[in-house]
């Protein structure tokens, strides 16, 4: 029922491979949209606000474009969220960012596209906390869309960290999971988060004995992706915080 909101397994693997390539070529995501190169070069120079904001996608683009184009839009947004000089976005920039993110997070392609890039971006991986403007946009998104996706963005890389045999890919998955946890913590305490995470915890702990629709949904998800004891143990450990 909610499957259209989530990264598919194929899309997730593709995202992880893009992350591995990012270790060698930080601008790889810009291939989805040539203007992303402009965004990165602008962020390095950190000029006046109107120049930075002109590199952002329009609200019409993030509202209407498909998943693949949303990847390019994310590559334009992230350097403004995480300036390379370590500064924070100005008040004017924050207002423009919020407007764009609000529109992008109004539909599943926008949410999936943004987080497919954000969770594996070098900029976000170096930050301890989620930027306030992004946190507010996440909180303002429709919970029925954002919450399950935020949970999956913790579950999937956590599972992959024990599935991968290559040390570099294991590290990539672990860092992506840490980033997913940062986003889920923005929503910590929300009723939908608690309900989903309790269901995930029961499934990952093999404590399912019947249950409601959420338990059935997550049980089917775990079964479909063939998560074994190692993956379930890792997922149970990280998701317990949110129950």
N, C-alpha and C positions, 0 to 999 in steps of 0.2 A: 504493500500500500504506500509506503513512504520511500520506496526504492529509488524513485526518480530524483530524490533530493541528495542522494549520496554519490560520492565518487565510486564508480564501479571498480572491481578488482583490477581490471586492465588499466583503467585510468590511474589507479594508485601506483601500480608497478611502473607505469610510464613516468609518474611524478617522481618516484624514487630514482629512476634512472636519470632523469633530468637533474636531480640533486647531485648525483655522482659526477655528472658532467660539469655542474656548477663549481666543483672543487678545482676544475681546470680552467673553466671559462665562465666567470660570473655573469656575463651578459647573455647567456644562452637563451633565456626566456624571451629575449627581445626579438627572436626570429618570428614570433607570432604577430609582431606589430613593429614595423620599422621605427615608429616614433618612440618606442621604448628606449632606443639608443639615445634619443634626445633627452629623455627624462633622466637617464643615468648621468649623462655628461653635464646636465644642468645641476644635478644634485652635488656633483664634485665641485663645481665652481661656487655654488650657493649664492646666486645673485639676488636681486630684489624680488620681493614676493610675487609681483605680477608675472614675472618671467617663469617662475617655478609653477605657478598655477596654470599658466598657459599650456604647460606640458601635460596636465591632467586630462583624462578623457572627459567628454561631456556627459551630462546627466542623461541625455538621450541615448548615447552609446551604451552606457552601463545598464540602462533600463531595458534596451531592446536587443542588444547583440547576443549571439549564441555563445555556448561554452568556450569554444576555441578562441573567439575574439576576446572573451573575458580574461583569458590568460594574459593577453597582451595588455589589456587595461590594468591588470594587477601589477604588471611590470612597470607601468608608468606611475602608479599610485605609491608603491612601496618606497621608492627613494625620497618621496616627500614626507612619508610617515617616519622614515629613519634616515635623516640627513647624515651624510658621511662625515661631516665635521662635528657630529655629536650634539648639535643644538636641537632644540625642539621647534616644531612648526609654530609660526607666529599665529596670533589670534585670527588674522585674515585667512591664512593658509588652513588653519584648523576648521574654520567655518566652511571653506570650500571643500575640504576633504570630507567633512561630515555629510555634506549635501550629496557628494558623489557616492560615498559608501552607503548612505541610506538608500539611495536608488539601486545600487548594485545588490544590496542585501534584501531587496524586495522580491527576489525570485531565485529559484534554485540554481539556474545557470550562473548567475552572478555570484552567489555564495560559493558554489563549488569551484568556479574559475578563480576567484580571489584566493581561496585557501589552498588550492592546489599549488599556487605559486608562493604564497606568503609563508606557509609552513616549512618550505624548503629554501627560502631565500637567505643569503648570507647576512643581509641587513638585520632581519628579525632574529636570527640565531645568536647574534651577539648581544641582544637586549635582555635584561632581566625582567622587565615588566612590559606589558602590552601598552602601547601609547594610548593616552586617555581618549583621544578622538575615536580610535578604533574600538576601544572598550565600550564607549557610548553607542556606537553604531551596532555592535554585536548585541548589546542589551536591548536596543530598540527594534531589532529584527523580529519577525514572527517566530515565536518559540517553537511551533510545530515543525518549522523548517530548520532553524538554527540549532536547536538542542540535539536532535538525533545526529546531525552532521558533526557537531562538535564532539559528541561521544565517539563517533566513528573515526574522527581524526586523532583520537587517542588510541582506540582499539587497534586499528590497522597497522600503524607503524610499530606499536608495542609488540604485536604478534610477529611482524616481519623481522624485528631485531633478534628473535630467536630462530627464525626460519633461515635467514641468510647465513651462509658459511663464510663469505668473503668479509674480512675484518672491516674494510672500508664501507661496505654496504651496511654492515651491522651498526657501525657508528652513525651513518647517515640516518638509518631508521630510528636509532635511539634519540638523536637530536631532534628529528621530526616529531617524535612522540612527546618530547619535552616541550616543544613549541605548541603542540596540540593541548597539552595540559595547561599551559598558560592561558589559552583561549577558554577552555572549559572552566578554569577558575574565575574568569570574569562573570560567569553565570552561576557560580557555586551558591547553593542555597535555594535556587529557583525550584519550584515544585516539579516542573517537568524534568529538570536535571536529576533531582532526587529519585523520581519514579523510574526514569530510564536507567540510572546507574544501579539502583537496587535490583532491577531485573537483570542487568548485565552481570552484576556480582553473583546473583544466584546461578545464572547459567554458567559463568566461568568457574564457579566453585562446585559445579555438579550437584547443586541442591534443588534442582527443579523437580517438583512433584505436582504436576498440573500447573495452573497459573492463569494469569490474565493475558490480554492481547499482547502486552509489551514483552512478557516472558516468552510467549510463543514466537513473537517476531525475532527477538534476539537469539533464541534457541535455534531457529531456522537459519539465521545469519551465521552463527558459529558452525552449524552443520554444513552449510553450503561451502564455507571456506576451509572446512576440514581442520579446524584448529585442534591441536592435540593437547596433551597434559602440560607441556612446557609453555605453550602459548596461553592456555587458560590460566595457568598459575601467574604468569606475568601480568595478564589483563586484570585478574582478580586483585593483585597487589596494588596496581595503580588506580583502579576505579573505586576502591573501597573508600578513599578520601571523600568522595562525592555523594556517598549514600546517606 
